[in-house]
Amino acid sequence: MSKPETTVATNFLRPIVQADLDSGKHASIVTRFPPEPNGYLHIGHAKSICLNFGLAKEFGGVCNLRFDDTNPAKEDQEYIDAIKSDVQWLGFQWAGEERYASDYFDQLHAWAIHLIEAGKAYVCDLTPEQAREYRGSLTEPGQNSPFRERSAEENLDLFARMKAGEFPDGARALRAKIDMASPNMNLRDPILYRIRHAHHHQTGDKWCIYPSYDFTHGQSDAIEGITHSICTLEFEDHRPLYEWFLDNLPVPAKPRQYEFARLNLNYTITSKRKLKQLVDEKHVIGWDDPRMSTLSGFRRRGYTPASIRNFCDMIGVNRAGGVVDIGMLEFAIREDLDANAARAMCVLKPLKVVITNYPEGQVENLELPRHPKQDMGVRVLPFSREIYIDASDFEEAPPAGFKRLIPGGEVRLRGSYVIRADEAVKDEQGNIVELRCSYDENTLGKNPEGRKVKGVIHWVPAAESVECEVRLYDRLFRSANPEKDEEGGSFLDNINPGSLVVLTGCRAEPSLANVAPEERFQFEREGYFVADLKDSQPGKPVFNRTVTLRDSWGQ
């Protein structure tokens, strides 16, 4: 794709925050990032993280990390640990200790009692199915529950018995008494508490009733003194309910909710439910599979925190929806790695080359820069009689425009000599297993006299090179909109069968023998690669392709 504009993208929240500070409405700002711990964070969360932490930093405020943990049946400590790790990996640190909505369960329970006593909440015995029927539709008003006019005394008694565990799951719910005829469905007597006999990862077995997300979220913001409660546009219709709770409870502060457009990225799934399905059904190897849209996956793929932050800056923050081209994200990582990744050579499909006129036993230690523009020092490549080149760099019957090695033709070995292909050695099946070449000893660092050599190929020494595994990752989905299968199937039918190719027996230059996990390189002519975070070991490196050198998707 063409190079994106690098000017600072719009962020409609900046002038709002600035105006609130200038007017004295707030002395300082407090934001929060409030994930539900029911899965790993994905690239869409990165936009929210960068927005909330970025605004707090820009305006001298603080940002809290709060887990909205109101559904213990779907939550897990693994997700909490992963979320904390991802936020820190992106380069942000929350104010104080991480917080949990469950820290406020006692206060939320007291506020629920306050609403009951004020005649603004009631215990409802409708089943979930009946409640849906009574709720009405977008075109028809709802009906009042037959239990809506219970006395405060009866509601307090039933709510206490709900808390005491007398009733099974789903038997009763505590609902706010607002307006069953409201055009906003969220105001049609929403649920405040459900019965759920489930062990909670933070509170253990203290509770068998759990507050709803809507009842928890705004009050948690108020307790923490959040000044700007920033969420995605699907919560815009929830804002009147958010404000109703704040207006009808003795909360210590009244935060203001603002909505922005979520990140929709083509060729990408960001539904946590579907990401979990990919993991559970083993379409991928885990939440951190480098093909996943999770931050853990992008990290293992070799993306840098800076590249993701820069991507989030490029796309900006606004209220207009739309789909962002994944090419912008790939541009961000290419730009980062082009400037910061050391260069190296790795032969993915090794073909042995014997340089017949090079002295046997002789070794020259050639020095090549680790980066063409940055001062990263040099790496040493031993050059001797036997080397490996990539099998694709030799063709007996070359196509038009082929500028690599052909019978009788010459190429330059990167940082080394010019060689000529003299003979191709084949096995019984006719496969080329070795090339016999000759070199021009007068071409180290200079062009041969009287002839022009067009091609330059990469190579590694045969004896000193390191055997490695290389994993060629590509986009997990073959369709720009994976949610829609042309033949009416599910998103799983859009999985790209070529999203992972594992190559064993690859040969890397000696400097890569003991790379550290997450060390990144540009393998010359092949792409950008990273030493795998989990599987790469000293002497046995495993490299993941982060991205190709240029966008070749669909070519």
Summary of the structure (lengths in Angstrom):
residues: 555
radius of gyration: 30.6
end to end distance: 12.3
largest distance: 103.2
contacts: 1735
relative contact order: 0.11
helix: 29%
strand: 25%
